[in-house]
Amino acid sequence: MIKGENISKKYSEAPVVKNVDIELKEGSIYGLIGPNGAGKTTLIKLLCGIYAPDEGTIRLEDKNISVSKDIRSMIGYVPDNLNFYPTFTVKDMKEFYKGMNSSWNEDRYKLLREIFSFSDKKRIKHLSKGMKTQLSILMTLSSMPKVILMDEPTSGLDPFVRREVLNLIVQDVSSRGTSVLISTHNISELEQISDRVGFMDKGKMVLQEDMDDLKFRFKKVQIAFEDVMPLEFEKEFNIVSLKKYGKVYEIIIDEHYELFKTRALNYKPILMEKMDMTLEEIFIYRMR
């Protein structure tokens, strides 16, 4: 639904996003992962039209979002740093969003409003960071956008509200076919709901893959031999990481396990056992 090709952006002379290709498909959730300073927030601001790319294009429904105000109105953005008018009440903010969005759904707002605990009369300056995040999510979902871009959307939320927010996002995707991108350091959350993940580092997209394919490829294997691991074994396979505990080697492989197993048996191991990896483990090993 939204597609960026060869996107680059720099501040002064320092490049922050470098030649990134990214696509958010209709009815899917894209998880964006990376260390601090990787360029994730800048990429999100490019995708929603706050920044214009120095190079490359970003298109939604085949229209360039940099030059089309109408197409940008189809994108909802939940930022990490929320800058609401501090003297506004929650009700004031609702009226502001309602006036700005022709697709505003009042019935949806009232339904979602029951999930969040703050009063309509509460002023923004008196809301905690978590409450401001809830308010931003509430306003965004009630605006009925086709694309939702979220930067640390569960930061500052208690576990119960965090679970409710994630459920709301999943329901929106399944019922309306929304395209969602979520950037967060809580990788276990992304593992539960994402269809596709991208790893960013130093402004570049170092890996993009469907979640199922990624977890199918990366496996942890415990293997042991009568003697030490043959040198030919290390050379033959794509071993991401290798540790030794006594006679047992713990390796991370980046390839089809059954094909690996067939070839590994030629080295006559006395033990070989595979273990599934979490997304967080894959991210850590891949970044190394």
VENURRA-V252290 format. One record per residue. N is the residue number from 1. OMEGA is omega in whole degrees, -180 to 180 (none if undefined). D_CENTER is the distance of its C-alpha to the mean C-alpha in Angstrom with 1 decimal. Layout:
n=N omega=OMEGA d_center=D_CENTER
n=N omega=OMEGA d_center=D_CENTER
//
This chain:
n=1 omega=175 d_center=16.1
n=2 omega=-173 d_center=14.7
n=3 omega=175 d_center=15.3
n=4 omega=-178 d_center=15.5
n=5 omega=175 d_center=18.0
n=6 omega=-176 d_center=19.1
n=7 omega=174 d_center=17.7
n=8 omega=178 d_center=19.2
n=9 omega=177 d_center=19.7
n=10 omega=173 d_center=21.9
n=11 omega=-172 d_center=23.5
n=12 omega=180 d_center=27.2
n=13 omega=-175 d_center=27.4
n=14 omega=177 d_center=24.3
n=15 omega=-179 d_center=21.5
n=16 omega=174 d_center=18.0
n=17 omega=-171 d_center=16.2
n=18 omega=170 d_center=18.1
n=19 omega=-177 d_center=18.5
n=20 omega=169 d_center=14.9
n=21 omega=-180 d_center=14.7
n=22 omega=178 d_center=11.8
n=23 omega=174 d_center=12.2
n=24 omega=-177 d_center=10.7
n=25 omega=180 d_center=13.2
n=26 omega=178 d_center=15.2
n=27 omega=-179 d_center=14.5
n=28 omega=178 d_center=11.2
n=29 omega=-180 d_center=7.6
n=30 omega=178 d_center=5.0
n=31 omega=-179 d_center=2.0
n=32 omega=-174 d_center=2.9
n=33 omega=175 d_center=5.7
n=34 omega=178 d_center=9.2
n=35 omega=175 d_center=12.4
n=36 omega=180 d_center=13.9
n=37 omega=-178 d_center=15.3
n=38 omega=-179 d_center=13.1
n=39 omega=-176 d_center=12.8
n=40 omega=-178 d_center=9.3
n=41 omega=177 d_center=11.1
n=42 omega=179 d_center=13.7
n=43 omega=179 d_center=11.6
n=44 omega=179 d_center=10.3
n=45 omega=174 d_center=14.1
n=46 omega=-177 d_center=15.2
n=47 omega=-178 d_center=13.3
n=48 omega=173 d_center=14.9
n=49 omega=176 d_center=18.2
n=50 omega=174 d_center=18.8
n=51 omega=171 d_center=19.4
n=52 omega=-180 d_center=21.1
n=53 omega=173 d_center=20.3
n=54 omega=177 d_center=23.3
n=55 omega=177 d_center=22.9
n=56 omega=-178 d_center=21.3
n=57 omega=175 d_center=20.6
n=58 omega=-174 d_center=17.9
n=59 omega=174 d_center=19.2
n=60 omega=-174 d_center=18.7
n=61 omega=177 d_center=21.3
n=62 omega=175 d_center=22.9
n=63 omega=-179 d_center=23.5
n=64 omega=-176 d_center=22.7
n=65 omega=-179 d_center=20.8
n=66 omega=-176 d_center=22.5
n=67 omega=-177 d_center=25.8
n=68 omega=179 d_center=25.4
n=69 omega=-179 d_center=25.2
n=70 omega=-178 d_center=25.4
n=71 omega=178 d_center=22.3
n=72 omega=180 d_center=20.3
n=73 omega=178 d_center=21.5
n=74 omega=-176 d_center=19.5
n=75 omega=174 d_center=16.2
n=76 omega=-176 d_center=15.2
n=77 omega=175 d_center=13.6
n=78 omega=-175 d_center=12.9
n=79 omega=176 d_center=13.3
n=80 omega=177 d_center=13.4
n=81 omega=-173 d_center=17.1
n=82 omega=-178 d_center=18.9
n=83 omega=174 d_center=22.1
n=84 omega=174 d_center=24.0
n=85 omega=-171 d_center=27.8
n=86 omega=-178 d_center=29.0
n=87 omega=177 d_center=32.3
n=88 omega=169 d_center=30.8
n=89 omega=176 d_center=30.8
n=90 omega=179 d_center=28.0
n=91 omega=177 d_center=30.4
n=92 omega=-180 d_center=30.8
n=93 omega=178 d_center=27.1
n=94 omega=180 d_center=27.0
n=95 omega=178 d_center=29.9
n=96 omega=180 d_center=28.4
n=97 omega=-179 d_center=25.2
n=98 omega=180 d_center=27.6
n=99 omega=-178 d_center=29.7
n=100 omega=-173 d_center=27.0
n=101 omega=-180 d_center=25.4
n=102 omega=-179 d_center=27.8
n=103 omega=-179 d_center=25.5
n=104 omega=-179 d_center=25.6
n=105 omega=-176 d_center=26.2
n=106 omega=178 d_center=28.5
n=107 omega=178 d_center=28.8
n=108 omega=178 d_center=25.0
n=109 omega=-179 d_center=25.1
n=110 omega=179 d_center=28.0
n=111 omega=-180 d_center=26.4
n=112 omega=-178 d_center=23.1
n=113 omega=-178 d_center=25.3
n=114 omega=-178 d_center=26.8
n=115 omega=-174 d_center=23.6
n=116 omega=-165 d_center=23.6
n=117 omega=-174 d_center=26.6
n=118 omega=-178 d_center=27.4
n=119 omega=176 d_center=30.5
n=120 omega=-177 d_center=30.7
n=121 omega=-177 d_center=33.3
n=122 omega=178 d_center=31.2
n=123 omega=-176 d_center=30.8
n=124 omega=-177 d_center=27.5
n=125 omega=180 d_center=28.9
n=126 omega=178 d_center=29.6
n=127 omega=174 d_center=26.1
n=128 omega=179 d_center=24.1
n=129 omega=179 d_center=20.7
n=130 omega=179 d_center=19.3
n=131 omega=177 d_center=21.6
n=132 omega=177 d_center=20.5
n=133 omega=177 d_center=16.8
n=134 omega=-179 d_center=18.3
n=135 omega=180 d_center=20.4
n=136 omega=179 d_center=17.8
n=137 omega=179 d_center=15.9
n=138 omega=-179 d_center=19.4
n=139 omega=-178 d_center=20.4
n=140 omega=-179 d_center=17.4
n=141 omega=180 d_center=17.7
n=142 omega=178 d_center=21.5
n=143 omega=175 d_center=21.3
n=144 omega=179 d_center=20.1
n=145 omega=176 d_center=17.9
n=146 omega=178 d_center=16.9
n=147 omega=177 d_center=13.5
n=148 omega=178 d_center=11.5
n=149 omega=-172 d_center=9.2
n=150 omega=-179 d_center=8.3
n=151 omega=-177 d_center=8.5
n=152 omega=-174 d_center=9.1
n=153 omega=-179 d_center=10.4
n=154 omega=179 d_center=12.0
n=155 omega=177 d_center=13.6
n=156 omega=180 d_center=17.3
n=157 omega=175 d_center=17.4
n=158 omega=-174 d_center=19.8
n=159 omega=-178 d_center=18.8
n=160 omega=-179 d_center=20.5
n=161 omega=179 d_center=18.9
n=162 omega=179 d_center=15.4
n=163 omega=179 d_center=16.2
n=164 omega=180 d_center=17.7
n=165 omega=179 d_center=14.8
n=166 omega=177 d_center=12.5
n=167 omega=178 d_center=15.5
n=168 omega=-180 d_center=16.0
n=169 omega=-180 d_center=12.6
n=170 omega=179 d_center=13.4
n=171 omega=180 d_center=16.9
n=172 omega=179 d_center=16.2
n=173 omega=-176 d_center=14.4
n=174 omega=-175 d_center=17.3
n=175 omega=-174 d_center=20.0
n=176 omega=-178 d_center=19.3
n=177 omega=-180 d_center=17.2
n=178 omega=171 d_center=14.7
n=179 omega=-175 d_center=11.7
n=180 omega=169 d_center=8.6
n=181 omega=178 d_center=5.4
n=182 omega=172 d_center=3.7
n=183 omega=-179 d_center=4.0
n=184 omega=173 d_center=6.2
n=185 omega=178 d_center=8.9
n=186 omega=-171 d_center=9.6
n=187 omega=-180 d_center=8.5
n=188 omega=176 d_center=11.0
n=189 omega=-180 d_center=9.5
n=190 omega=-179 d_center=6.4
n=191 omega=-178 d_center=9.4
n=192 omega=-168 d_center=11.4
n=193 omega=-172 d_center=9.7
n=194 omega=172 d_center=7.3
n=195 omega=-176 d_center=9.7
n=196 omega=-179 d_center=8.1
n=197 omega=174 d_center=6.1
n=198 omega=177 d_center=7.0
n=199 omega=177 d_center=8.7
n=200 omega=174 d_center=10.3
n=201 omega=178 d_center=13.6
n=202 omega=175 d_center=16.4
n=203 omega=-177 d_center=15.2
n=204 omega=173 d_center=14.8
n=205 omega=-174 d_center=12.4
n=206 omega=179 d_center=14.0
n=207 omega=172 d_center=12.5
n=208 omega=-177 d_center=10.8
n=209 omega=172 d_center=11.8
n=210 omega=-175 d_center=11.9
n=211 omega=-178 d_center=11.2
n=212 omega=180 d_center=14.9
n=213 omega=-179 d_center=16.2
n=214 omega=-178 d_center=14.4
n=215 omega=176 d_center=15.8
n=216 omega=-176 d_center=19.0
n=217 omega=-175 d_center=19.5
n=218 omega=179 d_center=18.9
n=219 omega=172 d_center=21.6
n=220 omega=-177 d_center=23.5
n=221 omega=171 d_center=27.3
n=222 omega=-176 d_center=30.3
n=223 omega=180 d_center=33.3
n=224 omega=180 d_center=36.9
n=225 omega=177 d_center=40.0
n=226 omega=178 d_center=43.7
n=227 omega=179 d_center=43.5
n=228 omega=177 d_center=40.7
n=229 omega=-180 d_center=37.9
n=230 omega=180 d_center=39.5
n=231 omega=179 d_center=38.5
n=232 omega=179 d_center=38.3
n=233 omega=180 d_center=35.6
n=234 omega=-177 d_center=33.4
n=235 omega=-173 d_center=34.0
n=236 omega=-170 d_center=33.5
n=237 omega=178 d_center=30.0
n=238 omega=-177 d_center=26.5
n=239 omega=-178 d_center=26.2
n=240 omega=-177 d_center=23.2
n=241 omega=180 d_center=24.7
n=242 omega=174 d_center=28.1
n=243 omega=-179 d_center=29.7
n=244 omega=176 d_center=33.2
n=245 omega=-174 d_center=34.6
n=246 omega=178 d_center=38.3
n=247 omega=-175 d_center=38.8
n=248 omega=175 d_center=35.2
n=249 omega=173 d_center=32.5
n=250 omega=-177 d_center=28.8
n=251 omega=173 d_center=26.9
n=252 omega=-180 d_center=23.4
n=253 omega=178 d_center=23.7
n=254 omega=179 d_center=21.5
n=255 omega=-179 d_center=23.5
n=256 omega=-173 d_center=24.8
n=257 omega=-177 d_center=26.3
n=258 omega=176 d_center=29.4
n=259 omega=176 d_center=30.3
n=260 omega=-177 d_center=29.9
n=261 omega=-179 d_center=32.1
n=262 omega=-179 d_center=34.8
n=263 omega=-178 d_center=35.2
n=264 omega=-180 d_center=34.8
n=265 omega=177 d_center=37.7
n=266 omega=-180 d_center=40.0
n=267 omega=175 d_center=39.9
n=268 omega=176 d_center=41.2
n=269 omega=177 d_center=38.8
n=270 omega=176 d_center=40.3
n=271 omega=173 d_center=36.9
n=272 omega=-177 d_center=33.6
n=273 omega=180 d_center=30.9
n=274 omega=177 d_center=27.2
n=275 omega=176 d_center=24.4
n=276 omega=180 d_center=20.9
n=277 omega=174 d_center=18.2
n=278 omega=177 d_center=15.2
n=279 omega=180 d_center=11.7
n=280 omega=178 d_center=12.5
n=281 omega=179 d_center=15.8
n=282 omega=179 d_center=14.6
n=283 omega=-179 d_center=12.3
n=284 omega=-179 d_center=15.4
n=285 omega=-179 d_center=17.9
n=286 omega=179 d_center=16.1
n=287 omega=176 d_center=15.8
n=288 omega=none d_center=19.5
//
